[in-house]
């Protein structure tokens, strides 16, 4: 195709809104030079289909390559990747427990340790046939329709545990009530059961989600006013951090750099901020 980088974000079929947030398609012209990008941490699961050349990326200090398929998430660190000439990518962004419902396996079994083994993270047998079917299709519309049909055919039904995740949404939008205790009371079960459901269906704890959502709010706030001088003390108070050191700690944890250095990279346009989640 002509031009340089062609990217497109497409909302999922409304009937799949509890499962898939959106699709992201990227095509890089064969004449364009490599393009280095950074993606902020994202706790929603991501499924990548690569129909172009093998794509290198870095997660933490480790470097990997996506050849055909890859499952990424929950991304607790900055992901650095390079778009190459001729790249043709299709990314499926899941929401809530959508990925769990597609593969039917507890998320703690799909651990980062297992993914990083040879032939573990990439070219997964779950999706090899699907990759071949998608690769045979030429248009983005046909590919998205095929993935949607695949999801409809393979999703496991929502159970009581899945419904309790929906019950948790209001509690994550306010700091007034502990999410785990609130959901436990709503569902008349123990907090330990709710904690186990989070790890099984999402792959992380409610406490981790609270920390991540607060950090994501800070990043969104900074992105909305990149040219304005930043009052870091005001941000500490606004988003409920204990002190400036607490804020720095979260930046080091999620992106591996200081808030000021992150702000510089944000101004340079080299950071990709994921779309706001539909639920959390």
N, C-alpha and C positions, 0 to 999 in steps of 0.2 A: 504494500500500500504506500501512497505518497505521504509526504509530510514527515514531521519528526516524531514526537510522542503523541499517541492517540490513546487517551484514557477515558473510561466511561463508568459511572456509578449507576447501577440499576436496582431499584427497589424490588424485593421479592414479591411473588404472588401473594396477595392479601391472605389467601387461605393457608399460607406457610409462614405468616408473620410471627407465630410463636416459635418457629424453628429457625428460619433464616432471616437475618436482618436485611442484607443486601448483597449484591454481586458487584465485583470490581474487575473490569476488563482493561488490560493494558496491551498495546501493540507498539513496538518501537521499529521505526524504519530501518532497513538494512544499511542505509547510508549514514545513519546517525552515530556519533561516538557514544561510548558507555556513559551512563548517567548514574552517579552515586546518590543514594537516598537513605533517609533514616526514618524509621517508624517507631512511634512512641509505644510503650507497653500497652497491651490490650488483653483484657481478661476474657474476651469472647473468643471462642475457638474459630480457627481459620483453616480452610481446606484450599490448597493451591493446586491448580492444574497448569502445567507448563508444556506448551506445544512448540516452543522454540528451543534455542540452545540452552545448555545447562547453565543455571543461574546461581552464582555464588552469593552467600550472605553470611553475616557474622552475628552471633548471639553471645553477648558477653565477650569472652576472649577466644571463643571457639569459632572456627570457620567451617561452613558446610556448603553443599551444592544440591540444588533441587533439579532433578533430571526430568521426572514426569509428574509425580504427585508428592505432596508434603502436607502434614498436619502440623500446624503451629498453634501453640497456646496451652495454658494461659501464658501469655508473654509477660513475664515479670521484669524484663530488662529491655533496653533499646535494641531494636533489630536494625542492622545496617545491611543494605543490599545494593547490588549494582544491576541496573537494566542494561542489557547488551543489545547491539544491533540485531534486528530480526526477532526480538523477544515477542512472544505471544502468550499472555498469561490470563487465566481466569481464576479469580479468587472468590470463594464462597465464605461469607461472614455469618456465622451462626449466632443465635441469641439464646439467653437463658440456658435451658438444658437441651437445646436442639441437636447438638452433636451427639449427646448421650442417647437421645431417642432414635438417632439414625443408625448408630452402631450397636446399641443395646448392651454395652459393656460399662461397668463402673469406671468413672473417670480416673480414679486413683490407680487403676490397672494400666492406663495409658500414660505412663510416667515419662518424664523427660529423659530419665536414664535409659529406658527402653528405646525411645525414639532415636537416640544418638548412636545406637548400634548400627553397624553396617546393614543396610537393607531394612532397617527398622523404621527410621523416620521417613525415608523416601521410598518411592515406588512400592507403596504398601499394597498387599494383596487385596485389602478391602476395596480399593478403587482402581485397580489396574484395568479391569474390563470396562469400567465407566470411562477411564481416560481414553481407551482405544475408540470407544463409541463417540466420544466428544471430538477426538482428533479427526474423525472422518467427516465431521460437519464443518461447513465453511462459514456460516453466518453466526453472529453472536446470538441472534434471536433463537435459532434452532438449538444452539448449545444450552441456552437458559431454559428453554422448554423441555429439553431432554433431562436436565438436572432436576427440574421440578417434578417431572413424571417419576424419576428415580426416587425422589424423596417421598412422594405420595405412596409409592409402592412399598417402601421399606421402613417407614416410621413405626415405632411401637406406640401404642396408645398412651395418653396421659394418665398417670395413676395418682394416688393420693399424695405421694411425695412430690410429684410435679406440680400439682395444684397448690401445695404449700409454698412452693417457690413463688408462684403468682401472689399468694397472700403476703409474701415478704416485701413486695415492691414498695408499698407506702412507707414501711419502716425505714427503708434505705433513703427515702427522700426527706427525712427529718431526723434530727439527732435527739428528739424528745424521748424515744423509747429504744431500748436495746433490741436490735432486729431479731436476734435468736429468741429472746424471752417473749417478744411480741408475737412472733409466729407460733411459738410453742403454745402460748395461751389461746390463740385463735384456733389452733388445731387440736387442742386438749391433749398434747403429748409433752414429753419431757424435752428440755433444751438440748440434751445430748442427742436425741433422735433427730432434731432439726439440724444440728451440727453435722451428723453423719449423712443426712440427705444432701447437704451442700457439697460435701466432699465427693459423694457418689455421683451426683448429677452434674456438678460444675467443676470439680477438681480442685477446689480451694475452700477455705473457711469463710464464714460470714465476716469475721474480723478482718481477714485479708481484703474482702470486698469493700468494707468501710474505709480502710486505709487507701485503697486504690481509687475509689470514687472521689475522695477528698482531693487527692493529688490531681486527678483528671479535671476537677473543678478549678484548681489553681492554674493549670496549663491553659484551659479554655479562657480564663480571665486574662492571662498574660497575652494570649493570641489576639484578643479583641482590641488591645491597645498597645501594639508593638512600638509605637513611636513616643509613647508617654513615659516620663520618668517613673520608675517603680518605687513605691513606698513599701518596702519589705515588711516593716513592722505592722502596717495596716493589713497586709496579706496574712500575716501570722494571726492577728486578731480576728479578721474576717472569716477565716476558714478553720478556726479552732485549734491551731497549733499551740503547744505549750510555750515555745519560744523560738527564736531564730534558728537555733541549733536543731530543733525538732524538724523545721522546714528543710534545712540543708540535708538532714539525714534521709528524708524521703526522696529528695532529688538524687542523692548518691545511690540510694537503693534502686530506684526505678530507671534512671537514665545514666547513672555513673559519672555525672558531672555536677558542678555547683549551679545554683539558680542563676547567677550572673552569666556564667558561660552558656547555659541553656538559652538564656534570653538573647545572647549574641547569635547563636545558631538559628534561633527562631526568626530573627531579623534578616538573616542571610537566605531564608527560604529553603533550607536544606532538611527541615523536619516535617514529616508527614503526620498530621493529627487525624486520628480515625474519626469517622462520623459518630455523632452522639448516639448512644445506645437507645433502642426503642423503649426499654423497660428500666434498666438501671443507669 
